[in-house]
């Protein structure tokens, strides 16, 4: 009798094990059948541009536009008529570019020729120093 009870227990255990295995398979099938949902991306709201202020034309400073008297040394380069500081600088740069007086390696340096040396008092001057030295020739 002990053998029959042991055999029944084994049979019951096998049935339980089979049911568990069936449940596991069913669970696997359910996971496989899940639908893949696409993530919805929130649309970016269009940024409204602020109304641009009406730009008024920039007015030049009257002090820069005042015609200045030019010294004789500077007159040889830019002309003898009284002209504003801005025009003097423009004409100086035109002279420097025309005569290729800008340093080849360091473009900020200007190699003065004889006429320019009379104004600047140096053989080699930086472009920033040049305007300071030229202002001495304007009155």
Secondary structure as the mmCIF struct_conf table of DSSP 4:
data_model
#
loop_
_struct_conf.conf_type_id
_struct_conf.id
_struct_conf.beg_label_comp_id
_struct_conf.beg_label_asym_id
_struct_conf.beg_label_seq_id
_struct_conf.end_label_comp_id
_struct_conf.end_label_asym_id
_struct_conf.end_label_seq_id
HELX_RH_AL_P HELX_RH_AL_P1 UNK A 2 UNK A 32
TURN_TY1_P TURN_TY1_P1 UNK A 33 UNK A 33
HELX_LH_PP_P HELX_LH_PP_P1 UNK A 34 UNK A 61
HELX_RH_AL_P HELX_RH_AL_P2 UNK A 62 UNK A 65
BEND BEND1 UNK A 66 UNK A 66
STRN STRN1 UNK A 68 UNK A 68
STRN STRN2 UNK A 70 UNK A 70
HELX_RH_AL_P HELX_RH_AL_P3 UNK A 72 UNK A 78
BEND BEND2 UNK A 80 UNK A 81
STRN STRN3 UNK A 83 UNK A 83
HELX_RH_AL_P HELX_RH_AL_P4 UNK A 85 UNK A 98
TURN_TY1_P TURN_TY1_P2 UNK A 99 UNK A 100
STRN STRN4 UNK A 102 UNK A 102
BEND BEND3 UNK A 104 UNK A 105
TURN_TY1_P TURN_TY1_P3 UNK A 107 UNK A 108
STRN STRN5 UNK A 109 UNK A 111
HELX_RH_AL_P HELX_RH_AL_P5 UNK A 114 UNK A 120
BEND BEND4 UNK A 121 UNK A 123
STRN STRN6 UNK A 124 UNK A 126
HELX_RH_AL_P HELX_RH_AL_P6 UNK A 127 UNK A 135
TURN_TY1_P TURN_TY1_P4 UNK A 136 UNK A 137
STRN STRN7 UNK A 138 UNK A 138
#
